[in-house]
């Protein structure tokens, strides 16, 4: 099954504490159907002193959000919109928003 979110997409968060906020997808975790959105769903992580971080302390870490709680932002309207897939004549699979504007090519079909 193709996911409607890809790394680098700008998404809108539709539920939770950050509802209505937008951000860029840093990572997609396919096994758990989750995405990490830049600057949102941040938690404190306690880190022990090490060579990399000799002082230790607390750092901010972005936590994953379930993929059903985000929508890709429509490039025309700058709002989150649902995605559908379409195979064009050249054999490419494209992601389209509900109003028909193209988000990007997913892959070429052989």
Backbone atoms as SQL, in Angstrom:
CREATE TABLE atoms (id INTEGER PRIMARY KEY, chain TEXT, resi INTEGER, resn TEXT, atom TEXT, x REAL, y REAL, z REAL);
INSERT INTO atoms VALUES
  (1, 'A', 1, 'UNK', 'N', 0.834, -1.181, 0.000),
  (2, 'A', 1, 'UNK', 'CA', 0.000, 0.000, 0.000),
  (3, 'A', 1, 'UNK', 'C', 0.882, 1.249, 0.000),
  (4, 'A', 2, 'UNK', 'N', 0.581, 2.183, -0.857),
  (5, 'A', 2, 'UNK', 'CA', 1.352, 3.421, -0.927),
  (6, 'A', 2, 'UNK', 'C', 0.898, 4.378, 0.166),
  (7, 'A', 3, 'UNK', 'N', 1.862, 5.014, 0.803),
  (8, 'A', 3, 'UNK', 'CA', 1.538, 5.998, 1.825),
  (9, 'A', 3, 'UNK', 'C', 1.295, 7.348, 1.169),
  (10, 'A', 4, 'UNK', 'N', 0.401, 8.131, 1.746),
  (11, 'A', 4, 'UNK', 'CA', 0.087, 9.431, 1.169),
  (12, 'A', 4, 'UNK', 'C', 1.045, 10.520, 1.636),
  (13, 'A', 5, 'UNK', 'N', 1.997, 10.177, 2.507),
  (14, 'A', 5, 'UNK', 'CA', 2.982, 11.125, 3.020),
  (15, 'A', 5, 'UNK', 'C', 4.376, 10.626, 2.648),
  (16, 'A', 6, 'UNK', 'N', 5.229, 11.537, 2.207),
  (17, 'A', 6, 'UNK', 'CA', 6.618, 11.218, 1.885),
  (18, 'A', 6, 'UNK', 'C', 7.548, 12.138, 2.664),
  (19, 'A', 7, 'UNK', 'N', 8.800, 11.730, 2.799),
  (20, 'A', 7, 'UNK', 'CA', 9.805, 12.556, 3.460),
  (21, 'A', 7, 'UNK', 'C', 9.968, 13.864, 2.685),
  (22, 'A', 8, 'UNK', 'N', 9.995, 14.972, 3.414),
  (23, 'A', 8, 'UNK', 'CA', 10.148, 16.273, 2.791),
  (24, 'A', 8, 'UNK', 'C', 8.836, 16.985, 2.498),
  (25, 'A', 9, 'UNK', 'N', 7.702, 16.284, 2.601),
  (26, 'A', 9, 'UNK', 'CA', 6.404, 16.922, 2.386),
  (27, 'A', 9, 'UNK', 'C', 6.110, 17.927, 3.488),
  (28, 'A', 10, 'UNK', 'N', 5.348, 18.941, 3.153),
  (29, 'A', 10, 'UNK', 'CA', 4.829, 19.858, 4.164),
  (30, 'A', 10, 'UNK', 'C', 3.433, 19.366, 4.510),
  (31, 'A', 11, 'UNK', 'N', 3.197, 19.125, 5.806),
  (32, 'A', 11, 'UNK', 'CA', 1.935, 18.549, 6.254),
  (33, 'A', 11, 'UNK', 'C', 1.272, 19.449, 7.287),
  (34, 'A', 12, 'UNK', 'N', -0.040, 19.263, 7.434),
  (35, 'A', 12, 'UNK', 'CA', -0.816, 19.945, 8.460),
  (36, 'A', 12, 'UNK', 'C', -1.244, 18.897, 9.479),
  (37, 'A', 13, 'UNK', 'N', -1.069, 19.203, 10.755),
  (38, 'A', 13, 'UNK', 'CA', -1.485, 18.302, 11.824),
  (39, 'A', 13, 'UNK', 'C', -2.961, 18.572, 12.096),
  (40, 'A', 14, 'UNK', 'N', -3.791, 17.509, 12.062),
  (41, 'A', 14, 'UNK', 'CA', -5.234, 17.707, 12.157),
  (42, 'A', 14, 'UNK', 'C', -5.818, 17.337, 13.515),
  (43, 'A', 15, 'UNK', 'N', -5.053, 16.681, 14.385),
  (44, 'A', 15, 'UNK', 'CA', -5.545, 16.357, 15.724),
  (45, 'A', 15, 'UNK', 'C', -4.424, 16.520, 16.734),
  (46, 'A', 16, 'UNK', 'N', -4.802, 16.606, 18.000),
  (47, 'A', 16, 'UNK', 'CA', -3.813, 16.659, 19.068),
  (48, 'A', 16, 'UNK', 'C', -3.481, 18.071, 19.503),
  (49, 'A', 17, 'UNK', 'N', -2.410, 18.184, 20.300),
  (50, 'A', 17, 'UNK', 'CA', -2.011, 19.469, 20.868),
  (51, 'A', 17, 'UNK', 'C', -1.581, 20.479, 19.809),
  (52, 'A', 18, 'UNK', 'N', -1.057, 20.010, 18.704),
  (53, 'A', 18, 'UNK', 'CA', -0.546, 20.902, 17.658),
  (54, 'A', 18, 'UNK', 'C', -1.512, 21.008, 16.481),
  (55, 'A', 19, 'UNK', 'N', -2.806, 20.840, 16.734),
  (56, 'A', 19, 'UNK', 'CA', -3.814, 20.877, 15.676),
  (57, 'A', 19, 'UNK', 'C', -3.743, 22.197, 14.913),
  (58, 'A', 20, 'UNK', 'N', -3.732, 22.096, 13.576),
  (59, 'A', 20, 'UNK', 'CA', -3.685, 23.279, 12.724),
  (60, 'A', 20, 'UNK', 'C', -2.287, 23.734, 12.358),
  (61, 'A', 21, 'UNK', 'N', -1.274, 23.178, 13.003),
  (62, 'A', 21, 'UNK', 'CA', 0.108, 23.577, 12.720),
  (63, 'A', 21, 'UNK', 'C', 0.621, 22.849, 11.481),
  (64, 'A', 22, 'UNK', 'N', 1.577, 23.466, 10.795),
  (65, 'A', 22, 'UNK', 'CA', 2.192, 22.837, 9.634),
  (66, 'A', 22, 'UNK', 'C', 3.681, 22.664, 9.883),
  (67, 'A', 23, 'UNK', 'N', 4.257, 21.676, 9.212),
  (68, 'A', 23, 'UNK', 'CA', 5.684, 21.421, 9.334),
  (69, 'A', 23, 'UNK', 'C', 6.149, 20.455, 8.271),
  (70, 'A', 24, 'UNK', 'N', 7.456, 20.327, 8.133),
  (71, 'A', 24, 'UNK', 'CA', 8.064, 19.441, 7.142),
  (72, 'A', 24, 'UNK', 'C', 8.299, 18.063, 7.754),
  (73, 'A', 25, 'UNK', 'N', 8.036, 17.014, 6.966),
  (74, 'A', 25, 'UNK', 'CA', 8.247, 15.642, 7.418),
  (75, 'A', 25, 'UNK', 'C', 9.738, 15.335, 7.360),
  (76, 'A', 26, 'UNK', 'N', 10.306, 14.976, 8.511),
  (77, 'A', 26, 'UNK', 'CA', 11.724, 14.635, 8.577),
  (78, 'A', 26, 'UNK', 'C', 11.961, 13.160, 8.287),
  (79, 'A', 27, 'UNK', 'N', 11.008, 12.318, 8.691),
  (80, 'A', 27, 'UNK', 'CA', 11.200, 10.873, 8.566),
  (81, 'A', 27, 'UNK', 'C', 9.848, 10.184, 8.534),
  (82, 'A', 28, 'UNK', 'N', 9.733, 9.126, 7.735),
  (83, 'A', 28, 'UNK', 'CA', 8.532, 8.296, 7.681),
  (84, 'A', 28, 'UNK', 'C', 8.902, 6.924, 8.211),
  (85, 'A', 29, 'UNK', 'N', 8.174, 6.459, 9.226),
  (86, 'A', 29, 'UNK', 'CA', 8.399, 5.137, 9.805),
  (87, 'A', 29, 'UNK', 'C', 7.289, 4.233, 9.283),
  (88, 'A', 30, 'UNK', 'N', 7.573, 3.521, 8.186),
  (89, 'A', 30, 'UNK', 'CA', 6.554, 2.726, 7.493),
  (90, 'A', 30, 'UNK', 'C', 6.019, 1.577, 8.339),
  (91, 'A', 31, 'UNK', 'N', 6.885, 0.944, 9.130),
  (92, 'A', 31, 'UNK', 'CA', 6.469, -0.226, 9.910),
  (93, 'A', 31, 'UNK', 'C', 5.394, 0.129, 10.938),
  (94, 'A', 32, 'UNK', 'N', 5.457, 1.340, 11.462),
  (95, 'A', 32, 'UNK', 'CA', 4.526, 1.758, 12.514),
  (96, 'A', 32, 'UNK', 'C', 3.512, 2.796, 12.029),
  (97, 'A', 33, 'UNK', 'N', 3.528, 3.114, 10.724),
  (98, 'A', 33, 'UNK', 'CA', 2.628, 4.119, 10.148),
  (99, 'A', 33, 'UNK', 'C', 2.709, 5.445, 10.888),
  (100, 'A', 34, 'UNK', 'N', 3.916, 5.922, 11.101),
  (101, 'A', 34, 'UNK', 'CA', 4.127, 7.173, 11.826),
  (102, 'A', 34, 'UNK', 'C', 5.090, 8.073, 11.063),
  (103, 'A', 35, 'UNK', 'N', 4.994, 9.372, 11.330),
  (104, 'A', 35, 'UNK', 'CA', 5.893, 10.353, 10.730),
  (105, 'A', 35, 'UNK', 'C', 6.445, 11.257, 11.819),
  (106, 'A', 36, 'UNK', 'N', 7.632, 11.800, 11.580),
  (107, 'A', 36, 'UNK', 'CA', 8.226, 12.781, 12.485),
  (108, 'A', 36, 'UNK', 'C', 8.172, 14.125, 11.770),
  (109, 'A', 37, 'UNK', 'N', 7.480, 15.086, 12.400),
  (110, 'A', 37, 'UNK', 'CA', 7.286, 16.410, 11.818),
  (111, 'A', 37, 'UNK', 'C', 8.204, 17.392, 12.531),
  (112, 'A', 38, 'UNK', 'N', 8.915, 18.184, 11.761),
  (113, 'A', 38, 'UNK', 'CA', 9.906, 19.120, 12.292),
  (114, 'A', 38, 'UNK', 'C', 9.246, 20.164, 13.196),
  (115, 'A', 39, 'UNK', 'N', 9.739, 20.233, 14.443),
  (116, 'A', 39, 'UNK', 'CA', 9.299, 21.257, 15.378),
  (117, 'A', 39, 'UNK', 'C', 8.000, 20.980, 16.107),
  (118, 'A', 40, 'UNK', 'N', 7.435, 19.780, 15.968),
  (119, 'A', 40, 'UNK', 'CA', 6.161, 19.467, 16.620),
  (120, 'A', 40, 'UNK', 'C', 6.256, 18.152, 17.383),
  (121, 'A', 41, 'UNK', 'N', 5.404, 18.019, 18.404),
  (122, 'A', 41, 'UNK', 'CA', 5.352, 16.842, 19.271),
  (123, 'A', 41, 'UNK', 'C', 6.721, 16.598, 19.911),
  (124, 'A', 42, 'UNK', 'N', 7.238, 17.629, 20.567),
  (125, 'A', 42, 'UNK', 'CA', 8.576, 17.584, 21.155),
  (126, 'A', 42, 'UNK', 'C', 8.496, 17.094, 22.594),
  (127, 'A', 43, 'UNK', 'N', 9.427, 16.209, 22.964),
  (128, 'A', 43, 'UNK', 'CA', 9.528, 15.696, 24.330),
  (129, 'A', 43, 'UNK', 'C', 10.961, 15.882, 24.814),
  (130, 'A', 44, 'UNK', 'N', 11.132, 15.927, 26.116),
  (131, 'A', 44, 'UNK', 'CA', 12.466, 16.034, 26.716),
  (132, 'A', 44, 'UNK', 'C', 13.043, 14.634, 26.871),
  (133, 'A', 45, 'UNK', 'N', 14.301, 14.476, 26.474),
  (134, 'A', 45, 'UNK', 'CA', 14.997, 13.204, 26.650),
  (135, 'A', 45, 'UNK', 'C', 16.197, 13.460, 27.543),
  (136, 'A', 46, 'UNK', 'N', 16.339, 12.636, 28.575),
  (137, 'A', 46, 'UNK', 'CA', 17.453, 12.774, 29.504),
  (138, 'A', 46, 'UNK', 'C', 18.638, 11.981, 28.966),
  (139, 'A', 47, 'UNK', 'N', 19.786, 12.655, 28.846),
  (140, 'A', 47, 'UNK', 'CA', 20.968, 12.056, 28.231),
  (141, 'A', 47, 'UNK', 'C', 22.089, 12.002, 29.258),
  (142, 'A', 48, 'UNK', 'N', 22.712, 10.840, 29.357),
  (143, 'A', 48, 'UNK', 'CA', 23.853, 10.682, 30.261),
  (144, 'A', 48, 'UNK', 'C', 25.083, 11.335, 29.650),
  (145, 'A', 49, 'UNK', 'N', 26.010, 11.761, 30.463),
  (146, 'A', 49, 'UNK', 'CA', 27.253, 12.321, 29.919),
  (147, 'A', 49, 'UNK', 'C', 28.009, 11.282, 29.082),
  (148, 'A', 50, 'UNK', 'N', 28.540, 11.723, 27.960),
  (149, 'A', 50, 'UNK', 'CA', 29.310, 10.848, 27.073),
  (150, 'A', 50, 'UNK', 'C', 30.360, 11.709, 26.372),
  (151, 'A', 51, 'UNK', 'N', 31.148, 11.088, 25.500),
  (152, 'A', 51, 'UNK', 'CA', 32.158, 11.855, 24.764),
  (153, 'A', 51, 'UNK', 'C', 31.498, 12.859, 23.824),
  (154, 'A', 52, 'UNK', 'N', 30.401, 12.435, 23.228),
  (155, 'A', 52, 'UNK', 'CA', 29.699, 13.317, 22.302),
  (156, 'A', 52, 'UNK', 'C', 29.042, 14.485, 23.041),
  (157, 'A', 53, 'UNK', 'N', 28.493, 14.202, 24.202),
  (158, 'A', 53, 'UNK', 'CA', 27.825, 15.214, 25.018),
  (159, 'A', 53, 'UNK', 'C', 28.386, 15.122, 26.435),
  (160, 'A', 54, 'UNK', 'N', 29.546, 15.747, 26.708),
  (161, 'A', 54, 'UNK', 'CA', 30.222, 15.548, 27.991),
  (162, 'A', 54, 'UNK', 'C', 29.452, 16.076, 29.196),
  (163, 'A', 55, 'UNK', 'N', 28.553, 17.018, 28.976),
  (164, 'A', 55, 'UNK', 'CA', 27.825, 17.573, 30.101),
  (165, 'A', 55, 'UNK', 'C', 26.551, 16.784, 30.410),
  (166, 'A', 56, 'UNK', 'N', 26.003, 16.083, 29.425),
  (167, 'A', 56, 'UNK', 'CA', 24.741, 15.377, 29.640),
  (168, 'A', 56, 'UNK', 'C', 23.593, 16.366, 29.694),
  (169, 'A', 57, 'UNK', 'N', 22.511, 15.984, 30.357),
  (170, 'A', 57, 'UNK', 'CA', 21.385, 16.892, 30.540),
  (171, 'A', 57, 'UNK', 'C', 20.152, 16.453, 29.783),
  (172, 'A', 58, 'UNK', 'N', 19.297, 17.423, 29.484),
  (173, 'A', 58, 'UNK', 'CA', 18.045, 17.150, 28.790),
  (174, 'A', 58, 'UNK', 'C', 18.084, 17.782, 27.400),
  (175, 'A', 59, 'UNK', 'N', 17.630, 17.019, 26.410),
  (176, 'A', 59, 'UNK', 'CA', 17.561, 17.530, 25.044),
  (177, 'A', 59, 'UNK', 'C', 16.124, 17.396, 24.538),
  (178, 'A', 60, 'UNK', 'N', 15.761, 18.220, 23.573),
  (179, 'A', 60, 'UNK', 'CA', 14.437, 18.146, 22.956),
  (180, 'A', 60, 'UNK', 'C', 14.488, 17.186, 21.775),
  (181, 'A', 61, 'UNK', 'N', 13.525, 16.262, 21.722),
  (182, 'A', 61, 'UNK', 'CA', 13.462, 15.267, 20.662),
  (183, 'A', 61, 'UNK', 'C', 12.047, 15.277, 20.081),
  (184, 'A', 62, 'UNK', 'N', 11.950, 15.277, 18.737),
  (185, 'A', 62, 'UNK', 'CA', 10.645, 15.197, 18.090),
  (186, 'A', 62, 'UNK', 'C', 10.149, 13.758, 18.134),
  (187, 'A', 63, 'UNK', 'N', 8.930, 13.575, 18.600),
  (188, 'A', 63, 'UNK', 'CA', 8.325, 12.256, 18.717),
  (189, 'A', 63, 'UNK', 'C', 7.441, 11.987, 17.496),
  (190, 'A', 64, 'UNK', 'N', 7.262, 10.703, 17.132),
  (191, 'A', 64, 'UNK', 'CA', 6.443, 10.377, 15.961),
  (192, 'A', 64, 'UNK', 'C', 4.958, 10.681, 16.178),
  (193, 'A', 65, 'UNK', 'N', 4.285, 11.002, 15.075),
  (194, 'A', 65, 'UNK', 'CA', 2.844, 11.234, 15.044),
  (195, 'A', 65, 'UNK', 'C', 2.256, 10.203, 14.094),
  (196, 'A', 66, 'UNK', 'N', 1.084, 9.647, 14.440),
  (197, 'A', 66, 'UNK', 'CA', 0.462, 8.665, 13.554),
  (198, 'A', 66, 'UNK', 'C', 0.105, 9.324, 12.225),
  (199, 'A', 67, 'UNK', 'N', 0.278, 8.562, 11.156),
  (200, 'A', 67, 'UNK', 'CA', 0.114, 9.099, 9.807),
  (201, 'A', 67, 'UNK', 'C', -1.322, 9.539, 9.524),
  (202, 'A', 68, 'UNK', 'N', -2.293, 8.985, 10.258),
  (203, 'A', 68, 'UNK', 'CA', -3.688, 9.384, 10.053),
  (204, 'A', 68, 'UNK', 'C', -3.984, 10.753, 10.654),
  (205, 'A', 69, 'UNK', 'N', -3.071, 11.286, 11.454),
  (206, 'A', 69, 'UNK', 'CA', -3.282, 12.579, 12.102),
  (207, 'A', 69, 'UNK', 'C', -2.649, 13.742, 11.350),
  (208, 'A', 70, 'UNK', 'N', -2.131, 13.488, 10.148),
  (209, 'A', 70, 'UNK', 'CA', -1.552, 14.552, 9.331),
  (210, 'A', 70, 'UNK', 'C', -2.101, 14.479, 7.908),
  (211, 'A', 71, 'UNK', 'N', -2.171, 15.636, 7.258),
  (212, 'A', 71, 'UNK', 'CA', -2.594, 15.725, 5.860),
  (213, 'A', 71, 'UNK', 'C', -1.554, 16.520, 5.080),
  (214, 'A', 72, 'UNK', 'N', -1.239, 16.104, 3.854),
  (215, 'A', 72, 'UNK', 'CA', -0.333, 16.905, 3.035),
  (216, 'A', 72, 'UNK', 'C', -0.971, 18.252, 2.709),
  (217, 'A', 73, 'UNK', 'N', -0.156, 19.291, 2.653),
  (218, 'A', 73, 'UNK', 'CA', -0.656, 20.631, 2.350),
  (219, 'A', 73, 'UNK', 'C', -0.787, 20.786, 0.842),
  (220, 'A', 74, 'UNK', 'N', -1.957, 21.257, 0.420),
  (221, 'A', 74, 'UNK', 'CA', -2.224, 21.522, -0.987),
  (222, 'A', 74, 'UNK', 'C', -1.399, 22.732, -1.418),
  (223, 'A', 75, 'UNK', 'N', -0.576, 22.612, -2.474),
  (224, 'A', 75, 'UNK', 'CA', 0.266, 23.740, -2.875),
  (225, 'A', 75, 'UNK', 'C', -0.526, 24.968, -3.338),
  (226, 'A', 76, 'UNK', 'N', -1.749, 24.784, -3.826),
  (227, 'A', 76, 'UNK', 'CA', -2.548, 25.919, -4.303),
  (228, 'A', 76, 'UNK', 'C', -3.217, 26.668, -3.156),
  (229, 'A', 77, 'UNK', 'N', -3.864, 25.925, -2.251),
  (230, 'A', 77, 'UNK', 'CA', -4.653, 26.578, -1.199),
  (231, 'A', 77, 'UNK', 'C', -3.908, 26.713, 0.122),
  (232, 'A', 78, 'UNK', 'N', -2.757, 26.083, 0.258),
  (233, 'A', 78, 'UNK', 'CA', -1.960, 26.097, 1.496),
  (234, 'A', 78, 'UNK', 'C', -2.721, 25.535, 2.687),
  (235, 'A', 79, 'UNK', 'N', -3.632, 24.596, 2.434),
  (236, 'A', 79, 'UNK', 'CA', -4.367, 23.911, 3.497),
  (237, 'A', 79, 'UNK', 'C', -4.188, 22.410, 3.316),
  (238, 'A', 80, 'UNK', 'N', -4.398, 21.660, 4.383),
  (239, 'A', 80, 'UNK', 'CA', -4.310, 20.213, 4.296),
  (240, 'A', 80, 'UNK', 'C', -5.441, 19.657, 3.459),
  (241, 'A', 81, 'UNK', 'N', -5.149, 18.659, 2.626),
  (242, 'A', 81, 'UNK', 'CA', -6.197, 18.050, 1.816),
  (243, 'A', 81, 'UNK', 'C', -5.904, 16.573, 1.635),
  (244, 'A', 82, 'UNK', 'N', -6.961, 15.831, 1.383),
  (245, 'A', 82, 'UNK', 'CA', -6.825, 14.397, 1.180),
  (246, 'A', 82, 'UNK', 'C', -6.113, 14.116, -0.140),
  (247, 'A', 83, 'UNK', 'N', -5.545, 12.912, -0.222),
  (248, 'A', 83, 'UNK', 'CA', -4.736, 12.546, -1.385),
  (249, 'A', 83, 'UNK', 'C', -5.339, 11.335, -2.067),
  (250, 'A', 84, 'UNK', 'N', -5.293, 11.358, -3.393),
  (251, 'A', 84, 'UNK', 'CA', -5.656, 10.180, -4.178),
  (252, 'A', 84, 'UNK', 'C', -4.523, 9.923, -5.158),
  (253, 'A', 85, 'UNK', 'N', -4.483, 8.716, -5.687),
  (254, 'A', 85, 'UNK', 'CA', -3.424, 8.324, -6.607),
  (255, 'A', 85, 'UNK', 'C', -4.001, 8.131, -8.000),
  (256, 'A', 86, 'UNK', 'N', -3.194, 8.457, -9.016),
  (257, 'A', 86, 'UNK', 'CA', -3.618, 8.298, -10.399),
  (258, 'A', 86, 'UNK', 'C', -2.425, 7.838, -11.222),
  (259, 'A', 87, 'UNK', 'N', -2.665, 6.880, -12.116),
  (260, 'A', 87, 'UNK', 'CA', -1.626, 6.410, -13.028),
  (261, 'A', 87, 'UNK', 'C', -1.836, 7.128, -14.355),
  (262, 'A', 88, 'UNK', 'N', -0.799, 7.842, -14.824),
  (263, 'A', 88, 'UNK', 'CA', -0.930, 8.580, -16.078),
  (264, 'A', 88, 'UNK', 'C', -0.548, 7.703, -17.268),
  (265, 'A', 89, 'UNK', 'N', -0.628, 8.262, -18.464),
  (266, 'A', 89, 'UNK', 'CA', -0.372, 7.507, -19.692),
  (267, 'A', 89, 'UNK', 'C', 1.071, 7.038, -19.802),
  (268, 'A', 90, 'UNK', 'N', 2.006, 7.786, -19.214),
  (269, 'A', 90, 'UNK', 'CA', 3.423, 7.427, -19.279),
  (270, 'A', 90, 'UNK', 'C', 3.781, 6.297, -18.325),
  (271, 'A', 91, 'UNK', 'N', 2.878, 5.926, -17.446),
  (272, 'A', 91, 'UNK', 'CA', 3.148, 4.858, -16.493),
  (273, 'A', 91, 'UNK', 'C', 3.613, 5.353, -15.144),
  (274, 'A', 92, 'UNK', 'N', 3.513, 6.635, -14.893),
  (275, 'A', 92, 'UNK', 'CA', 3.910, 7.185, -13.597),
  (276, 'A', 92, 'UNK', 'C', 2.723, 7.246, -12.655),
  (277, 'A', 93, 'UNK', 'N', 2.965, 6.957, -11.407),
  (278, 'A', 93, 'UNK', 'CA', 1.921, 7.028, -10.391),
  (279, 'A', 93, 'UNK', 'C', 2.056, 8.373, -9.690),
  (280, 'A', 94, 'UNK', 'N', 1.003, 9.188, -9.726),
  (281, 'A', 94, 'UNK', 'CA', 1.054, 10.539, -9.187),
  (282, 'A', 94, 'UNK', 'C', 0.140, 10.673, -7.980),
  (283, 'A', 95, 'UNK', 'N', 0.533, 11.573, -7.082),
  (284, 'A', 95, 'UNK', 'CA', -0.316, 11.923, -5.945),
  (285, 'A', 95, 'UNK', 'C', -1.063, 13.202, -6.294),
  (286, 'A', 96, 'UNK', 'N', -2.380, 13.158, -6.191),
  (287, 'A', 96, 'UNK', 'CA', -3.214, 14.314, -6.477),
  (288, 'A', 96, 'UNK', 'C', -4.017, 14.671, -5.236),
  (289, 'A', 97, 'UNK', 'N', -4.266, 15.968, -5.049),
  (290, 'A', 97, 'UNK', 'CA', -5.124, 16.391, -3.949),
  (291, 'A', 97, 'UNK', 'C', -6.576, 16.247, -4.380),
  (292, 'A', 98, 'UNK', 'N', -7.485, 16.503, -3.458),
  (293, 'A', 98, 'UNK', 'CA', -8.900, 16.325, -3.744),
  (294, 'A', 98, 'UNK', 'C', -9.395, 17.254, -4.851),
  (295, 'A', 99, 'UNK', 'N', -8.758, 18.422, -5.032),
  (296, 'A', 99, 'UNK', 'CA', -9.183, 19.328, -6.102),
  (297, 'A', 99, 'UNK', 'C', -8.440, 19.077, -7.413),
  (298, 'A', 100, 'UNK', 'N', -7.530, 18.113, -7.435),
  (299, 'A', 100, 'UNK', 'CA', -6.852, 17.725, -8.669),
  (300, 'A', 100, 'UNK', 'C', -5.464, 18.282, -8.859),
  (301, 'A', 101, 'UNK', 'N', -4.967, 19.107, -7.945),
  (302, 'A', 101, 'UNK', 'CA', -3.607, 19.625, -8.112),
  (303, 'A', 101, 'UNK', 'C', -2.594, 18.555, -7.717),
  (304, 'A', 102, 'UNK', 'N', -1.488, 18.526, -8.442),
  (305, 'A', 102, 'UNK', 'CA', -0.490, 17.465, -8.273),
  (306, 'A', 102, 'UNK', 'C', 0.476, 17.793, -7.144),
  (307, 'A', 103, 'UNK', 'N', 0.741, 16.789, -6.294),
  (308, 'A', 103, 'UNK', 'CA', 1.723, 16.938, -5.218),
  (309, 'A', 103, 'UNK', 'C', 3.075, 16.417, -5.676),
  (310, 'A', 104, 'UNK', 'N', 3.089, 15.293, -6.379),
  (311, 'A', 104, 'UNK', 'CA', 4.353, 14.755, -6.850),
  (312, 'A', 104, 'UNK', 'C', 4.197, 13.364, -7.421),
  (313, 'A', 105, 'UNK', 'N', 5.231, 12.918, -8.132),
  (314, 'A', 105, 'UNK', 'CA', 5.244, 11.578, -8.705),
  (315, 'A', 105, 'UNK', 'C', 5.738, 10.610, -7.646),
  (316, 'A', 106, 'UNK', 'N', 5.015, 9.515, -7.469),
  (317, 'A', 106, 'UNK', 'CA', 5.409, 8.507, -6.498),
  (318, 'A', 106, 'UNK', 'C', 6.473, 7.609, -7.102),
  (319, 'A', 107, 'UNK', 'N', 6.177, 7.023, -8.262),
  (320, 'A', 107, 'UNK', 'CA', 7.147, 6.143, -8.912),
  (321, 'A', 107, 'UNK', 'C', 6.684, 5.875, -10.334),
  (322, 'A', 108, 'UNK', 'N', 7.606, 5.384, -11.130),
  (323, 'A', 108, 'UNK', 'CA', 7.274, 4.953, -12.482),
  (324, 'A', 108, 'UNK', 'C', 6.890, 3.483, -12.438),
  (325, 'A', 109, 'UNK', 'N', 5.806, 3.135, -13.100),
  (326, 'A', 109, 'UNK', 'CA', 5.365, 1.746, -13.165),
  (327, 'A', 109, 'UNK', 'C', 5.918, 1.141, -14.442),
  (328, 'A', 110, 'UNK', 'N', 6.501, -0.053, -14.329),
  (329, 'A', 110, 'UNK', 'CA', 7.118, -0.702, -15.489),
  (330, 'A', 110, 'UNK', 'C', 6.099, -1.376, -16.356);
